[in-house]
Amino acid sequence: MILVTTRFPKIVEMVTKESNPIDLRGLDPDEFWKFFQICAFGRIQDEHGDQELIDIAKQIADKLKCSPLAAKTVGQLLIKKPFQEHWMKILDNKEWLEEYHDNDIIPALKISYDYLPFHLKKWFSCFSLFPDDYKFGKLEIIRFWDSIGIIDYPKQNKKFEDIGSDYLDELLDNGFLIKGDDNNYVMHDLLHDLSRKVSLEECAYISCSTFEANEIPQSIRYLSIFMHDDIHVKSFEEEMGKFKERIDIKNLQSLMIFGEYSRLHLVNVLRDTFKEIKGLRVLSIFTNSHSSLPNNFSKLIHLRYLKLMSPVYAEVCLPSTVSRFYHLKFLDLNQWKSSYSLPKDISRLENLRHFVATKQFHSNVPEVGKMKFLQELKYFYVKNASIGFELGELGKLEVLGGELKISGPENVRTSQEAEEAKLMEKRNLVKLGLVWNRNQECTGDDILFLEKTGDDILDSLKPHSNIRRLCIVNHGGSVGPSWLCSNIVYMRNLETLHLESVSWANLPSIGQMYHLRKLKLKKHSWDISDWT
């Protein structure tokens, strides 16, 4: 059995030849009234409630078409100011007259939007640039806001991630967003329609198979295109030609191309359309060859946010010109599935804050310490034989946070060199992994040297006490680090501890780790009964 749901009559006509459609209405009026009371008053009212407000609420409820979505958004508008004058203004709003059919709740949503603070209106409008049913990652949308310059930084020293998170919470509280189980955000399709309506003069989202250039306002500055191969290329080429004549391409601030496409003709149409772009702050594009990129890609020196995607089958390397984008703050290669090689001078991106990518990319950044504002580096491989992969590079990353795995500590020769990583100063780190490589061939003298120095080196890799998850694998020394085994009070926030292939004479006193929730021991030589 196939179940199809839609709010578009044309879709119903297409799929109902052999079946009888069910027209889903709003809630039962009595049940809706109870629900709306909870949204507007915080609870169901009784005879002791404010009768004047209750009467106004009933009249507003009659305009909401028994829609839970309308009840939630308008209810938030009412509950914040439970005053008769405010509620009457909403009841008498002329926007109610703009409904196009009996079940139209867009006027109710538009009234809720009109009462948003100016800053929330700006941020809400940006959602119009994403496809329907798109799952928004918190940092993804915050990075976009920051890149186009609509995050207002307060005088106090507050990170843009925290400011953006506050924005999302406000939109969530006002009923304009829904938070999913996976911590992503989604927007109801009617609210998505509203975002496109209110941002019409600045933002445009077009589908390659259905758009008409003449419907796009000339004033747009932010553009998104949904692409796929299954279209009439000639028609698309004609419309894009009209679009190029109609819009001042040089003034575009963002260009995001969603979907995958491989037809060379489509690639050439897009390259021709956007060959004059030069002021972009945001570029997101799918590419299976360098020809998929804009002609003057190397000249997009104002970019703040760059997202590049590629398929597994494409034999294409990251463009070497990426390292020229000095102002770049966010580089997203999480969906880049081709070659993992990076330009040798990638560390020239000194203003980079977030490098969203797999560990293959993170472990391949020479002289990463030059990226002094970098906040995430999931993987670092110590390679003393290669310039730019010494532990001292980590010491220069003062705001590094999240998770970090250091592989190859056996290549560190002195405790002083280990201290140069300055792990104890990285208060934003939450997860730390230290993994020694035992597969390399060593002489007897090398093994003896590693055993003697391994204890001191691990002791010098002391992390900040904020660490929540710690993993140590293949440490060849005979003694555990003092910061873990001798001074448990220091690791007071530890929640997960993973020890693998270690043979220490001393043991961590896990009984004093009051926040510990998970302990994993693998290939150890201890008698568990000795553990206290």
Salt bridges, closest charged atoms under 4 A:
ASP23 OD2 - ARG25 NH2 2.91
GLU31 OE2 - LYS34 NZ 3.82
GLU47 OE2 - HIS48 NE2 3.53
GLU99 OE1 - LYS65 NZ 3.04
ASP114 OD1 - LYS110 NZ 2.82
ASP132 OD1 - HIS192 ND1 3.27
ASP132 OD1 - ARG196 NH1 3.23
GLU140 OE2 - LYS307 NZ 3.77
ASP146 OD2 - LYS329 NZ 2.62
ASP152 OD2 - LYS122 NZ 3.79
GLU161 OE2 - HIS354 NE2 2.78
ASP166 OD2 - LYS158 NZ 2.57
GLU170 OE1 - HIS119 NE2 3.49
ASP182 OD2 - LYS135 NZ 3.59
ASP189 OD2 - ARG7 NE 2.82
ASP189 OD1 - HIS188 ND1 2.83
ASP193 OD2 - ARG7 NH2 2.52
GLU202 OE2 - ARG221 NH2 3.25
GLU237 OE1 - HIS265 NE2 3.17
GLU239 OE2 - LYS242 NZ 3.39
ASP248 OD1 - LYS250 NZ 3.74
ASP272 OD2 - LYS244 NZ 2.87
ASP272 OD1 - LYS275 NZ 3.54
GLU276 OE1 - LYS250 NZ 3.97
ASP345 OD2 - ARG348 NH1 3.30
GLU367 OE1 - LYS370 NZ 3.51
GLU376 OE2 - HIS354 ND1 3.21
GLU393 OE2 - LYS396 NZ 3.69
ASP455 OD1 - HIS475 NE2 3.91
GLU495 OE2 - ARG468 NH1 3.50
GLU500 OE1 - HIS498 NE2 3.11
